[in-house]
Amino acid sequence: MKKLTTSALDDLTIKAAKAKEKAYTLRDGNGLFLLVHPNGSKYFQLRTTLHGKAKLIQLGTYPTLSLSEARELGREKLKKVKVEQIDPIIEAKLLKHQKAKDASNIFEDVANDWLAIKQRTLAPTSHTKIKQTFNANVFGVLGKYPIKDIDNQMVRKCLMIMQKRGALELMEQTRAWIKQVFEFALSDNLIAENPIPSIDVRLEKHNPEKYPRLQSRQDAGTLLRNITKYKGSFEVITCVYLQMHFAQRPSELRCAKWSEFDLDNAVWTIPLPRSKTRKHMTKPHTVMLSRQAIAALKDLQEYTGHTDYLFAARLARKPVSEATIRKAFRAVFTDYHVVPHGCRHFFSTQANESGLFRHDVIEAFISHKDKDETRATYNEATYNKERMQLAQWWSDQLDMMRDGAQVIPIKGAA
C-alpha cells in the first residue's frame, strides 16, 4: 500500500506565504495544494486522477476555508474519486445546474403552470376564483420561494393570515389548492415529496352551513311580490326572477349568453365548459323553459339583446358580478338571509314533497351528479318531456306563491 504523504503545511506557513510575480503552489499532502496568486489570494486545490486522467478540484479560498477544513474536504473528494469513481468536477457542475433549476422553479411560476393546465377542466368562474385567491393571499407570502424550499410551516403561516381575518372556508379551499400545486410539482419531479399533511390541527376547521334558503312558500311569495318594488336595474331583478324559476347554479345563469337560448323551442343549452359537473357529462345540460321564463327572457332581450350576456355589466363585456346578485336577493327579501344558490334547495324540496315527479327527473332538472358512479356512466336518459312538465309546474307554483294561492299537493306519480 502506498504510503500517505506527510502534511507539510500549517497556518503559520500559509499566512507567511507572500505573493510573487507568478502564481506558485505549496504542497500539503495527499494531493492537497495551496495556490498563491500574484494578487495575494490563496486557494486550496486537490489534484488527483480518474480513469487515468488528471483532475484538478477547487476546494475553496483561505482563510474562509481553514487548513483543517480543506484537508477534511480533500479526503471526502478523494474517496469519491478513488472508491466511488465519481468525478467531483462534473458533480459540482450538476449541483450548480440543479440549484439554478430549483431557484427558477419558484412557487408562483409552478402554480401558474398548474392553473394553465387546470383551465382545461375548470369552470371559468372557478379558475378565476383560484387565480384571484392566489394573487391576493398566497403569492405575496410564498410566491418568490423555490417550491423545493417550501415546507408546511411556511404554508401554515400563509393560511394563518386568512384564518385570523375569519375567512375559514376560503382558507380550507386555498390549502387544498396549494396541496394540488405540490402534487403537480411532485409529478414533474420538482420536489421529492408533498410537504402538506392530510390534516393540520393548528388550523381551525370550517363548519359549513347549508346555503341559506327560503323556509316556506309564503316567504317565496313575499320575495316574488317584492321584486316589483325593486329599485335596481331591470337586468339584475330579472336575474333574481329567473333564478327562482330555473333553479340552476347561480354562476351558470349569471354568466349565460343569448347564443345559448332557443326561445322558439323553449330550451337553454349550457355549454359543457360552464357546467360544474362537466367531468361526469357526455353532453351539455339543457334547461327547459316555461311560458313565464320565455316571457321574462323576451322582455329582457329588449334591454340586453344587443350584448353577449343576458345580464351584462355596465361595460357590457362581462356579466354582472356575484356580489350584485346577492345584494339584490338581500334587497327583495329582508326577513332573513337567503342566497341565490338556496333557490335550488327550495325547488328540490318543493318538487320532492309534491310527489308528482320522479326523483331522477328532479335531479336531472338541477343537473346533479348521480352518486352511483356506475349508474351515472350508463344512464344517459334526458327526461326531456318530464323536465318540461316540471319546469312549467314549478313556474305555475311560483305564480301561485306570489299571488298567495293555497296549493293542495297531489300525491302519486305524474
Secondary structure, DSSP 4 states (H G I P E B T S, - for coil): -PPPPPP---HHHHHHPPP-SS-EEEEEETTEEEEE-TTS-EEEEEEEEETTEEEEEEEEEETTS-HHHHHHHHHHHHHHHHTS---HHHHHHHHHHHHHHHHH-BHHHHHHHHHHHHTTTS-HHHHHHHHHHIIIIIHHHHTTSBGGG--HHHHHHHHHHHHHTT-HHHHHHHHHHHHHHHHHHHHTTS-SS----S--TTSPPP---PPP---SHHHHHHHHHHGGG--S-HHHHHHHHHHHHH---HHHHHT-BGGGEETTTTEEEE-GGG-TTGGG-SS-EEEE--HHHHHHHHHHHHHHTTSSBTTB-TTSSSBPPHHHHHHHHHHH--SS---TTHHHHHHHHHHHHHT-S-HHHHHHHTTPPPS-HHHHHH-----HHHHHHHHHHHHHHHHHHHHT----PPPS--
